[in-house]
Amino acid sequence: MPIRFDHKPGLVVYLTAGDPSLQATREIAIAAIDAGASVIELGVPFSDPLGDGPIIQRASERALARGTRLRDVLSVAREIRTARPEAGLILFTYLNPILRYGLAHFADDAKAAGADGVLVIDLIVEEAGEYLGEMNRVGLAPIFLAAPTSPDSRLQAIAEHSKGFVYAISRVGITGTQQSVTADAAALVTRIRRWSGPAGTGLPVAVGFGISNAEHFAQVGEFADAAVIGSAIVELIERSAPETAPDAVARFIKGLRLPHEALAR
């Protein structure tokens, strides 16, 4: 199923699978979709998440301590897809778990689980030939990160090889909440649209890394198609009891659009 952002800006919600439990991840994902998330980004916990800040690092550590593995994440993905067949669903992972699992095996099982696409955070497009071949073979959307420091040649390659959407990093560094959306984010989206806009691939652009509140969400909506929120939601889950986390996440998501919609009226 193609990834769609029917409401602008669209919302991509990141969850670390297995934190606080696999069952809780399923329930939180369903609550997030029902509250307005366009896409669930289901994170595979990893022991050395170099691109993630302390909030998601802690979530990965908790999930790994409970024994969460890639096969478990695929099982949760299947359950989410069964429960909400129209929602966007992508897998967020580092390369090492895929290599240990087997690239072709992973591609087959991710497709069978109902994923729409995969984002491998530490795989650059220039080194992704075999990976792209497997994604194309099974019909999964490869999604790449585009950074403010990326040269135009890389942005062009990312736009041409991505499917689903292009993930624009709002700032250089690791994931985590921030005080404001940087001007670098808007400038980066403008650069990406040279190749992903109507004259190019036509892919939407989502902005992530540090988007954490309704003000950020509205700001991103002025220049991008969607916002990715991860650390703010993972931290909310960390502070909540497992049984109350789905409702807490749903309230947070519903609150993102209220100021924006009020201004639009």
C-alpha positions as CSV (number, residue, x, y, z in Angstrom):
1,M,0.0,0.0,0.0
2,P,1.5,3.4,-0.9
3,I,2.3,5.7,2.0
4,R,-0.1,8.7,2.1
5,F,-0.4,11.9,4.0
6,D,-4.1,12.7,3.7
7,H,-4.0,15.5,6.2
8,K,-1.4,18.2,6.0
9,P,0.9,18.1,7.7
10,G,1.0,14.4,8.0
11,L,2.3,12.8,11.2
12,V,4.8,10.0,11.4
13,V,5.0,8.6,14.9
14,Y,8.1,6.7,16.0
15,L,7.8,3.9,18.6
16,T,10.6,1.7,20.0
17,A,9.1,-1.8,19.6
18,G,9.1,-3.7,22.9
19,D,9.1,-0.6,25.2
20,P,7.5,-1.1,27.6
21,S,6.4,-4.4,26.1
22,L,5.5,-5.8,22.7
23,Q,1.8,-5.8,23.6
24,A,2.0,-2.2,24.8
25,T,3.7,-1.2,21.5
26,R,0.8,-2.7,19.6
27,E,-1.8,-0.9,21.7
28,I,0.1,2.4,21.5
29,A,0.4,2.1,17.8
30,I,-3.3,1.5,17.3
31,A,-4.1,4.4,19.6
32,A,-1.8,6.7,17.7
33,I,-3.3,5.7,14.4
34,D,-6.8,6.3,15.7
35,A,-5.7,9.7,17.1
36,G,-4.4,10.9,13.7
37,A,-1.0,9.4,12.9
38,S,-0.5,8.9,9.2
39,V,2.4,6.5,9.6
40,I,3.8,4.4,12.4
41,E,7.6,4.1,12.4
42,L,8.3,0.9,14.3
43,G,11.8,1.0,15.7
44,V,13.9,-2.1,16.0
45,P,15.8,-1.9,19.3
46,F,19.6,-1.9,18.8
47,S,22.5,-2.2,21.3
48,D,24.5,0.7,19.8
49,P,22.0,3.3,18.4
50,L,24.5,5.9,17.4
51,G,22.0,8.1,15.7
52,D,19.6,8.2,18.6
53,G,19.7,10.5,21.7
54,P,19.4,9.4,25.3
55,I,15.6,9.0,25.3
56,I,15.5,6.5,22.5
57,Q,18.7,4.9,23.7
58,R,17.0,4.1,27.1
59,A,14.0,2.7,25.3
60,S,16.2,0.4,23.2
61,E,18.0,-0.7,26.3
62,R,14.7,-1.5,28.1
63,A,13.3,-3.4,25.0
64,L,16.5,-5.4,24.6
65,A,16.6,-6.3,28.3
66,R,13.1,-7.8,27.8
67,G,14.5,-9.9,24.9
68,T,13.0,-8.0,22.0
69,R,14.5,-9.1,18.7
70,L,13.9,-8.3,15.0
71,R,11.5,-11.2,14.6
72,D,9.4,-9.9,17.5
73,V,9.2,-6.5,15.8
74,L,8.0,-8.1,12.6
75,S,5.4,-10.0,14.6
76,V,4.1,-6.7,16.1
77,A,4.1,-5.1,12.7
78,R,1.9,-7.9,11.4
79,E,-0.5,-7.3,14.3
80,I,-0.7,-3.6,13.7
81,R,-1.3,-4.2,10.0
82,T,-4.1,-6.6,10.7
83,A,-5.7,-4.2,13.1
84,R,-5.4,-1.1,11.0
85,P,-4.9,-2.1,7.4
86,E,-5.1,1.4,5.9
87,A,-2.3,3.0,8.1
88,G,1.2,3.6,6.9
89,L,3.8,1.3,8.5
90,I,7.5,1.4,8.2
91,L,10.3,-0.3,10.0
92,F,13.1,1.8,11.4
93,T,16.4,-0.1,12.0
94,Y,20.1,-0.1,11.9
95,L,21.8,-2.3,9.3
96,N,23.4,-4.8,11.6
97,P,20.1,-6.5,12.7
98,I,19.2,-6.9,9.1
99,L,22.5,-8.5,8.2
100,R,22.3,-10.9,11.1
101,Y,18.7,-11.8,10.0
102,G,19.7,-12.1,6.3
103,L,18.9,-9.3,3.8
104,A,16.7,-11.4,1.5
105,H,15.0,-13.2,4.5
106,F,14.3,-9.8,6.1
107,A,12.8,-8.4,2.9
108,D,10.5,-11.3,2.5
109,D,9.4,-11.3,6.2
110,A,9.0,-7.5,6.3
111,K,6.7,-7.6,3.3
112,A,4.8,-10.6,4.7
113,A,4.4,-8.7,8.0
114,G,2.6,-5.9,6.1
115,A,5.3,-3.2,6.3
116,D,5.1,-0.5,3.6
117,G,8.7,0.5,3.8
118,V,12.0,0.4,5.6
119,L,14.4,3.1,6.9
120,V,17.9,1.9,7.6
121,I,19.4,4.8,9.6
122,D,23.1,4.0,9.0
123,L,22.9,3.0,5.4
124,I,23.8,5.7,2.9
125,V,22.3,5.6,-0.6
126,E,25.7,5.3,-2.3
127,E,26.2,1.9,-0.6
128,A,22.7,0.6,-0.8
129,G,22.7,-1.3,-4.1
130,E,22.0,-4.8,-2.8
131,Y,19.5,-3.4,-0.3
132,L,17.6,-1.5,-3.0
133,G,17.5,-4.6,-5.1
134,E,15.8,-6.5,-2.3
135,M,13.4,-3.7,-1.5
136,N,12.4,-3.5,-5.1
137,R,12.1,-7.2,-5.4
138,V,9.4,-7.5,-2.7
139,G,7.8,-4.1,-3.3
140,L,8.9,-2.3,-0.1
141,A,9.6,1.4,-0.1
142,P,13.2,2.3,0.8
143,I,13.4,5.5,2.8
144,F,16.6,7.4,3.2
145,L,17.7,10.2,5.6
146,A,18.7,13.5,4.0
147,A,20.8,15.9,6.2
148,P,21.4,19.6,5.9
149,T,25.1,18.8,5.2
150,S,24.2,16.4,2.3
151,P,25.7,17.6,-1.0
152,D,23.3,18.1,-3.9
153,S,24.5,14.9,-5.6
154,R,23.4,12.9,-2.6
155,L,20.1,14.6,-2.2
156,Q,19.4,13.9,-5.9
157,A,20.3,10.2,-5.4
158,I,18.1,10.0,-2.3
159,A,15.1,11.5,-4.1
160,E,15.6,9.2,-7.0
161,H,15.9,6.0,-5.0
162,S,13.5,6.7,-2.2
163,K,9.9,5.6,-2.3
164,G,7.1,6.5,0.2
165,F,8.7,9.7,1.3
166,V,12.0,11.4,1.8
167,Y,13.1,11.8,5.5
168,A,14.7,15.2,6.0
169,I,16.7,15.6,9.2
170,S,16.0,19.0,10.8
171,R,19.5,19.4,12.2
172,V,22.8,17.7,12.3
173,G,23.2,15.4,15.4
174,I,21.2,12.8,17.3
175,T,17.5,12.5,17.9
176,G,16.0,14.4,20.8
177,T,13.6,17.2,21.6
178,Q,14.7,20.8,20.8
179,Q,13.4,24.3,21.5
180,S,12.6,25.3,17.9
181,V,12.7,24.1,14.3
182,T,15.9,25.4,12.7
183,A,16.0,27.3,9.5
184,D,18.2,24.5,8.1
185,A,15.1,22.3,8.0
186,A,13.2,24.6,5.6
187,A,16.3,25.2,3.5
188,L,16.9,21.4,3.2
189,V,13.3,20.7,2.2
190,T,13.6,23.4,-0.5
191,R,16.8,21.7,-1.8
192,I,15.2,18.2,-1.8
193,R,12.2,19.4,-3.8
194,R,14.4,20.2,-6.7
195,W,14.3,16.4,-7.3
196,S,11.3,15.2,-5.3
197,G,8.9,18.0,-6.4
198,P,6.2,17.8,-9.1
199,A,8.9,18.0,-11.8
200,G,10.8,15.1,-10.2
201,T,9.8,12.0,-8.3
202,G,6.7,13.7,-6.7
203,L,7.6,12.2,-3.3
204,P,6.5,13.9,-0.1
205,V,9.1,15.2,2.3
206,A,8.8,14.5,6.1
207,V,10.9,16.4,8.6
208,G,12.2,14.8,11.8
209,F,14.7,15.0,14.6
210,G,13.6,17.3,17.4
211,I,9.9,17.9,16.5
212,S,8.2,17.7,19.9
213,N,5.2,20.0,20.2
214,A,2.2,21.6,18.5
215,E,4.2,24.7,17.6
216,H,7.0,22.7,15.9
217,F,4.3,20.6,14.1
218,A,2.6,23.7,12.7
219,Q,6.0,25.2,11.7
220,V,7.0,22.1,9.8
221,G,3.6,22.1,8.0
222,E,4.4,25.4,6.5
223,F,7.2,23.9,4.3
224,A,7.0,20.1,4.5
225,D,4.4,17.4,3.9
226,A,4.8,15.7,7.3
227,A,6.5,15.8,10.6
228,V,8.2,12.9,12.4
229,I,7.8,12.8,16.2
230,G,9.9,10.3,18.1
231,S,11.7,11.3,21.3
232,A,8.8,13.3,22.7
233,I,6.4,10.3,22.4
234,V,9.0,7.8,23.6
235,E,9.6,10.0,26.6
236,L,5.9,10.2,27.3
237,I,5.7,6.4,27.2
238,E,8.6,6.3,29.6
239,R,6.8,8.5,32.1
240,S,3.5,6.6,31.8
241,A,2.3,3.3,33.2
242,P,1.9,0.7,30.5
243,E,-1.9,0.6,30.8
244,T,-2.2,4.4,30.5
245,A,0.4,5.0,27.7
246,P,-2.0,4.5,24.8
247,D,-4.4,7.1,26.0
248,A,-1.5,9.5,26.9
249,V,-0.1,9.2,23.4
250,A,-3.5,9.7,21.8
251,R,-4.1,12.9,23.8
252,F,-0.6,14.2,22.8
253,I,-1.3,13.5,19.1
254,K,-4.8,15.1,19.1
255,G,-3.3,18.1,20.8
256,L,-0.8,18.7,18.0
257,R,-3.4,19.8,15.5
258,L,-5.6,21.9,17.7
259,P,-3.7,25.2,17.6
260,H,-2.9,24.8,13.9
261,E,-6.6,24.1,13.1
262,A,-7.8,27.0,15.2
263,L,-5.5,29.3,13.3
264,A,-6.7,28.0,10.0
265,R,-10.4,28.8,10.7
